[in-house]
Amino acid sequence: MLRCLALAALAALVLAGCGVRNSKPFTADGTAPCLKDNGFKAVTSSFVRVGFVAGTAENGGLRATSRSGNDVTIAFTADEQSVTATERAFRHHAPASIRPHMSDIMSAQRNAVVVWTTTPASEEMDALTRCLKP
């Protein structure tokens, strides 16, 4: 009986661990080294370079250039609930000619709001997504 209880407890622990997702927010400090290691150039968290929206994000902001030359800005919000407000801010501060195309160049991954200069190739987006770190 004791052995069955021990096995059941172990099984419960294993099952509880399956599918556990890291809930720590992504950060500029955690993401920048990976972007550099994966061929992104001019990776910076300088307020002047990342702009107002990303520069004031709770977990920092980054700007980088992919291998193809596509610039990307990332605002790392406090949490997933802050993403909508940050997306609104990016839209508000975007040039009028770009606003209709924001859905093509802006996306969110958990607490990271990502804005590209032009629609990214899937390889660019995949490389960036793999680099998002707490």
C-alpha positions as CSV (number, residue, x, y, z in Angstrom):
1,M,0.0,0.0,0.0
2,L,2.8,2.4,1.0
3,R,4.6,1.6,-2.3
4,C,1.5,2.4,-4.3
5,L,1.1,5.7,-2.6
6,A,4.7,6.6,-3.2
7,L,4.4,5.7,-6.9
8,A,1.1,7.7,-7.2
9,A,2.8,10.7,-5.6
10,L,5.8,10.4,-7.9
11,A,3.5,10.2,-10.9
12,A,1.6,13.3,-9.8
13,L,4.8,15.2,-9.5
14,V,5.9,14.2,-13.0
15,L,2.6,15.1,-14.5
16,A,2.5,18.4,-12.7
17,G,5.8,19.2,-14.3
18,C,4.7,18.5,-17.8
19,G,3.8,21.5,-19.8
20,V,5.0,23.9,-17.1
21,R,5.7,27.2,-18.7
22,N,8.3,29.7,-17.5
23,S,6.3,32.7,-16.5
24,K,9.2,35.1,-15.9
25,P,8.9,38.1,-18.2
26,F,11.3,38.4,-21.1
27,T,13.9,41.2,-20.6
28,A,16.2,43.3,-22.7
29,D,19.2,42.2,-20.6
30,G,18.4,38.5,-21.1
31,T,17.6,38.8,-24.8
32,A,20.5,41.0,-26.1
33,P,23.3,38.5,-25.9
34,C,21.4,35.9,-27.8
35,L,20.5,38.3,-30.6
36,K,24.2,39.2,-30.9
37,D,25.2,35.5,-30.9
38,N,22.6,34.8,-33.7
39,G,23.8,37.4,-36.2
40,F,21.8,40.5,-35.3
41,K,23.9,43.6,-35.6
42,A,23.9,47.0,-33.8
43,V,22.0,45.5,-30.8
44,T,21.4,48.3,-28.4
45,S,19.3,49.3,-25.4
46,S,20.2,53.0,-25.6
47,F,17.1,55.1,-24.9
48,V,18.0,57.4,-27.8
49,R,18.2,54.4,-30.3
50,V,15.2,52.4,-29.1
51,G,12.8,55.3,-28.9
52,F,10.3,56.5,-26.3
53,V,7.9,53.5,-26.2
54,A,10.6,50.8,-25.9
55,G,12.9,53.0,-23.8
56,T,10.3,53.4,-21.1
57,A,9.2,49.7,-21.0
58,E,9.4,48.2,-17.6
59,N,11.8,45.4,-18.6
60,G,13.7,47.4,-21.1
61,G,13.8,48.0,-24.8
62,L,16.1,46.8,-27.6
63,R,16.8,47.7,-31.2
64,A,18.7,45.5,-33.5
65,T,19.3,44.8,-37.2
66,S,18.8,41.3,-38.6
67,R,21.2,39.7,-41.1
68,S,19.0,40.9,-44.0
69,G,19.0,44.5,-42.7
70,N,15.5,44.6,-41.3
71,D,15.5,46.7,-38.1
72,V,13.5,45.5,-35.1
73,T,12.5,47.3,-31.9
74,I,11.3,45.3,-28.9
75,A,9.6,46.7,-25.8
76,F,9.7,44.4,-22.8
77,T,6.6,45.3,-20.8
78,A,6.0,44.4,-17.2
79,D,3.7,41.5,-18.1
80,E,1.3,40.2,-20.7
81,Q,-1.5,42.5,-19.4
82,S,0.6,45.5,-20.4
83,V,1.1,44.4,-24.0
84,T,-2.1,46.0,-25.4
85,A,-1.2,49.5,-24.0
86,T,2.3,49.2,-25.5
87,E,0.9,48.1,-28.9
88,R,-1.4,51.1,-28.7
89,A,1.5,53.4,-27.9
90,F,3.5,52.1,-30.9
91,R,0.6,52.7,-33.2
92,H,0.0,56.2,-31.8
93,H,3.7,57.2,-32.3
94,A,4.1,55.5,-35.8
95,P,4.1,57.7,-38.9
96,A,0.6,58.0,-40.4
97,S,1.8,56.1,-43.5
98,I,2.8,53.1,-41.5
99,R,-0.3,52.8,-39.2
100,P,-2.4,50.8,-41.6
101,H,0.4,48.2,-41.9
102,M,1.1,47.8,-38.2
103,S,-0.5,44.4,-38.0
104,D,2.1,43.2,-40.6
105,I,5.1,44.5,-38.7
106,M,4.1,44.2,-35.0
107,S,3.5,41.2,-32.9
108,A,3.7,40.1,-29.3
109,Q,5.3,37.2,-27.5
110,R,4.3,37.0,-23.9
111,N,5.4,40.4,-22.6
112,A,7.6,41.4,-25.6
113,V,6.1,43.7,-28.2
114,V,8.1,43.4,-31.4
115,V,8.0,46.0,-34.2
116,W,10.0,45.5,-37.5
117,T,10.7,48.1,-40.2
118,T,9.2,45.8,-42.8
119,T,7.4,42.5,-42.6
120,P,9.9,40.0,-41.3
121,A,10.8,36.8,-43.1
122,S,9.8,33.8,-41.1
123,E,13.5,33.0,-40.5
124,E,14.0,36.4,-38.9
125,M,11.0,36.1,-36.7
126,D,12.0,32.6,-35.6
127,A,15.6,33.7,-34.8
128,L,14.2,36.5,-32.7
129,T,11.6,34.4,-30.9
130,R,14.2,31.8,-29.9
131,C,16.3,34.6,-28.4
132,L,13.6,36.0,-26.1
133,K,14.8,35.3,-22.6
134,P,14.0,36.3,-19.0
